[in-house]
């Protein structure tokens, strides 16, 4: 077949190679700047009633945030930490945790939603193109930034819309109070709990090994016995915190060997009762030397003389062991005549 047999319309025009590069058309500038879209005013820009509605909506959200913050604080007071409630479909949850999460989440959400609605409906939405610049801005750029900030504050209408401004300030002022209330999770206030134990007048001394009330004849000279207050059971929810202050050690010393007059008055026939808790860091004292009447803390070797008011004779402890005044009731059992007169255990900053 000759070239004359090929239809003429099948030939590619020679001019096509001039107008195309590799058969693909080349645009004049594929990265041309399309420019900013035409600005379309919002209904709030042309209708003051719509702007007022948006203003009230924003103010309502900020007000809800304030109410939610107040409810967050109130939840700490209203709900006990051990109250469990059923919330569908979550199930059984802590009433306190649920209330705190719901109120704090509402407070933060309302501030965010109010700020977004304010920006989208009332602040200026005119798009501005800014050329990129070096990290270190020249003085004229800094001045322009400050001017833009001033213009933005003016365009936001915060000066002309006191309702929004005041409710926003109120919401932002109240939200930090939620953080203050979270300090409660550090634990309950100690009040005077560090100064008191559950020992009281008439409470029997219970042997911690036999769980039976102690009689004077149960305490032999040279022996060491550990006791707890009557009524303190091991299955009690606060057993550990109570026994940590009320644990008692009892020894019997010949009355003539007791050097401290007060110790002798608070004893019964040579039976003395002292706190078992070391006044250094609170370790339980358990080592007794019957010839010297010394007790030794196994943690840091603080040594106390039980024949001389349990004063410290060696080691880092800074205070003598508190003594519990004891006696015998009508049934012949050893009983307390009150609580310790001073705090037990390690010293603390408010100790007298």
C-alpha positions in Angstrom: 0.0 0.0 0.0 1.3 3.4 -1.0 1.0 6.6 0.9 -1.6 7.7 -1.6 -3.9 4.9 -0.4 -4.0 6.4 3.2 -6.9 8.7 3.7 -5.8 12.2 4.0 -7.7 12.8 7.2 -5.6 10.2 8.9 -2.4 12.3 8.5 -1.5 14.3 11.7 -1.2 17.9 10.8 2.4 19.1 10.9 1.2 22.1 12.9 0.2 19.9 15.8 3.7 19.3 16.9 4.2 23.1 17.1 1.1 23.6 19.3 1.7 20.6 21.5 4.7 19.3 23.5 4.8 15.5 23.3 1.2 15.5 22.3 0.0 17.2 25.5 -1.3 20.7 25.6 0.7 23.1 27.8 -1.1 25.8 29.7 0.3 29.3 29.9 0.6 29.2 33.8 -0.6 26.1 35.6 0.1 27.7 39.0 -1.7 30.9 38.5 -3.0 32.6 41.6 -6.8 32.2 41.5 -7.3 35.1 43.8 -9.6 35.5 46.8 -13.2 34.4 46.4 -15.8 37.1 46.3 -16.9 38.0 49.9 -20.4 37.1 50.6 -22.0 38.9 53.6 -23.7 36.8 56.3 -27.2 37.5 57.5 -25.7 38.9 60.7 -23.8 41.5 58.6 -26.9 42.9 57.1 -29.6 42.2 59.7 -29.0 43.6 63.2 -31.8 41.4 64.6 -30.0 38.3 63.5 -26.8 39.7 65.0 -28.7 40.2 68.3 -29.9 36.7 68.2 -26.4 35.4 67.7 -25.2 37.7 70.5 -27.8 36.2 72.9 -26.9 32.7 71.8 -23.2 33.3 72.6 -24.2 34.9 76.0 -26.4 31.9 76.7 -23.6 29.5 76.1 -21.2 31.4 78.4 -24.0 31.6 81.1 -24.5 27.8 80.8 -20.8 27.4 81.4 -21.0 29.5 84.6 -23.9 27.4 85.8 -22.1 24.2 85.0 -19.0 25.4 86.9 -21.2 26.2 89.9 -22.8 22.7 89.6 -19.3 21.1 89.5 -18.4 22.7 92.8 -21.8 21.8 94.3 -21.3 18.2 93.3 -18.3 17.9 95.5 -20.5 18.9 98.5 -23.7 17.0 97.5 -22.5 13.6 96.5 -20.6 11.3 98.9 -17.6 9.5 97.4 -19.1 6.0 97.9 -22.5 6.7 96.3 -23.2 4.5 93.3 -26.1 5.2 90.9 -27.4 3.5 87.7 -27.1 5.6 84.6 -28.6 4.2 81.4 -26.9 3.0 79.2 -23.6 3.2 81.1 -24.6 1.1 84.0 -23.6 1.5 87.7 -21.2 4.4 88.1 -19.9 6.7 90.9 -22.4 9.5 91.3 -19.6 11.9 92.2 -17.5 11.0 89.2 -20.4 11.2 86.8 -21.5 14.6 88.1 -18.0 16.0 88.0 -17.4 14.8 84.5 -20.8 16.0 83.2 -20.6 19.4 84.7 -17.0 20.2 83.9 -17.4 18.9 80.4 -20.5 21.1 79.9 -18.6 24.1 81.3 -15.7 23.7 78.9 -17.9 22.8 75.9 -20.1 25.8 76.3 -17.1 28.2 76.4 -15.7 26.6 73.3 -19.1 26.5 71.5 -19.7 30.1 72.4 -16.4 31.3 71.2 -16.8 29.4 67.9 -20.4 30.8 67.3 -19.1 34.3 68.2 -16.3 34.0 65.6 -18.5 32.5 62.9 -21.4 34.9 63.2 -20.3 38.2 64.6 -16.6 38.6 64.1 -15.3 39.8 60.8 -15.0 37.0 58.2 -13.2 38.9 55.5 -10.3 36.8 54.1 -6.9 38.5 54.1 -3.9 37.2 52.2 -0.5 37.7 53.8 2.8 37.1 52.1 5.3 34.8 53.8 8.1 36.5 55.5 11.3 35.7 57.4 11.1 34.4 61.0 12.6 37.5 62.3 9.9 40.1 61.5 11.0 43.6 60.6 9.7 46.5 62.7 7.1 47.4 60.2 5.6 43.9 60.3 5.5 44.0 64.1 3.7 47.3 63.9 1.3 45.8 61.4 0.6 42.8 63.7 -0.2 45.1 66.5 -2.4 47.1 64.3 -4.1 43.9 63.0 -4.7 42.8 66.6 -6.3 46.1 67.4 -8.4 46.0 64.3 -9.5 42.4 65.1 -10.5 43.4 68.6 -12.5 46.3 67.2 -14.1 44.1 64.5 -15.0 41.4 67.1 -17.4 43.9 68.6 -16.3 43.1 72.2 -16.4 46.7 73.1 -19.8 47.3 71.5 -21.3 44.1 72.8 -21.0 44.2 76.6 -23.4 41.2 77.1 -21.0 38.9 75.3 -17.9 40.4 77.0 -19.3 40.2 80.5 -20.6 36.6 80.2 -17.3 35.5 78.6 -15.3 37.1 81.4 -17.7 35.4 84.0 -17.3 32.0 82.4 -13.5 32.3 82.2 -13.3 33.5 85.8 -15.4 30.6 87.2 -13.8 27.7 85.2 -10.5 27.8 87.2 -12.5 27.2 90.4 -13.0 23.7 89.1 -9.2 23.1 89.4 -9.3 24.5 93.0 -12.0 22.0 93.9 -9.9 19.1 92.5 -7.5 19.7 95.4 -10.0 17.8 97.4 -8.8 14.6 95.8 -5.6 15.1 97.7 -7.6 13.7 100.6 -9.8 14.9 103.4 -8.7 17.6 105.7 -6.9 16.1 108.6 -8.5 18.5 111.1 -7.4 17.1 114.5 -7.4 13.5 113.5 -3.6 13.3 113.8 -3.9 14.3 117.5 -6.5 11.8 118.5 -7.0 8.0 118.5 -10.0 5.9 119.3 -8.8 5.2 122.8 -11.3 6.6 125.3 -12.2 6.2 129.0 -13.5 2.8 129.8 -12.2 1.0 126.6 -10.8 -2.4 127.4 -7.3 -3.4 126.4 -7.7 -6.3 123.9 -4.8 -8.7 123.4 -4.0 -8.7 119.7 -3.0 -12.4 119.8 -5.9 -13.9 121.7 -8.4 -11.2 121.0 -9.4 -11.4 124.7 -9.6 -8.6 127.2 -6.4 -8.4 129.4 -6.3 -8.8 133.1 -3.3 -7.7 135.2 -2.4 -11.3 136.0 -2.0 -11.9 132.2 1.0 -9.5 132.1 4.2 -11.0 133.5 7.3 -9.0 134.5 9.6 -8.8 131.6 7.0 -9.7 129.0 5.9 -7.6 126.0 2.2 -7.7 125.0 0.6 -5.9 122.1 -3.0 -4.6 122.5 -5.7 -2.8 120.6 -8.8 -0.8 121.7 -12.1 -2.6 122.4 -14.4 -2.5 119.4 -11.8 -2.1 116.7 -12.3 -5.1 114.4 -10.0 -6.2 111.6 -12.8 -6.2 109.0 -13.6 -2.5 109.7 -13.1 -0.3 106.6 -10.8 2.0 108.6 -9.0 -0.6 110.6 -5.6 0.1 109.2 -5.8 3.9 109.7 -7.1 3.4 113.3 -4.6 0.7 114.4 -1.8 2.8 113.0 -2.5 5.3 115.7 -4.0 3.2 118.5 -1.5 0.2 118.5 -0.3 -0.3 122.1 2.5 -2.2 123.8 2.3 -3.2 127.4 5.1 -4.2 129.7 5.2 -4.9 133.4 8.0 -3.4 135.4 8.7 -3.6 139.1 7.2 -0.3 140.5 10.5 0.4 142.2 12.3 0.4 138.9 10.0 3.1 137.3 11.9 6.4 137.5 9.3 8.8 136.0 6.7 9.9 138.6 4.0 10.5 135.9 4.6 7.1 134.4 4.2 5.5 137.8 0.9 7.3 138.4 -0.5 6.3 135.0 0.4 2.6 135.4 -1.3 -0.1 137.4 0.8 -2.2 139.7 3.9 -1.7 137.4 1.9 -2.4 134.2 2.6 0.5 131.7 1.1 1.1 128.3 2.9 3.1 125.6 2.2 3.7 121.9 3.8 1.1 119.7 4.4 3.6 116.9 7.9 5.0 116.7 8.1 8.8 116.8 10.7 8.9 114.0 8.9 7.7 110.9 6.1 5.5 112.3 7.6 2.0 112.3 6.0 -0.5 114.8 8.3 -1.1 117.8 8.7 -4.8 118.6 12.1 -5.4 120.3 12.2 -5.3 124.1 15.1 -5.9 126.4 13.7 -6.8 129.8 16.9 -6.2 131.9 17.3 -2.6 130.8 13.6 -1.9 130.0 14.6 -0.6 126.6 12.6 -1.0 123.4 14.2 -0.7 120.0 12.7 0.3 116.7 13.9 -2.1 114.0 13.8 0.5 111.2 16.4 3.1 112.4 17.4 1.8 115.8 15.7 4.5 117.9 15.8 3.3 121.5 13.4 4.3 124.3 13.6 3.7 128.0 10.2 2.4 129.2 11.3 2.8 132.9 11.8 6.6 132.4 8.8 7.9 130.5 9.8 6.1 127.3 12.3 8.9 126.6 14.7 8.6 123.6 18.1 7.5 124.6 19.5 6.7 121.1 18.6 7.1 117.5 16.9 9.7 115.3 13.5 9.8 117.1 12.7 13.3 118.4 10.0 12.5 121.0 9.3 10.1 123.7 6.6 7.5 123.2 3.2 8.7 124.4 1.8 6.9 127.4 -1.8 5.7 127.8 -3.2 6.0 131.3 -4.7 2.7 132.4 -6.5 1.1 135.3 -8.7 -1.9 136.2 -12.5 -1.9 136.0 -14.9 -3.6 138.4 -14.6 -6.9 136.5 -10.9 -7.0 136.8 -10.0 -6.1 133.2 -7.4 -3.5 132.2 -9.1 -0.4 130.7 -8.0 3.0 129.4 -8.7 6.1 131.4 -8.7 8.3 128.3 -6.8 9.0 125.1 -3.1 9.8 124.7 -2.4 13.3 125.8 -0.2 14.0 122.8 -0.1 12.9 119.2 1.3 9.5 118.5 3.8 8.6 115.9 6.1 10.9 113.9 6.2 14.6 114.6 4.3 16.9 112.3 4.3 20.6 111.6 1.4 21.4 113.9 2.5 19.3 116.8 2.5 21.3 120.0 
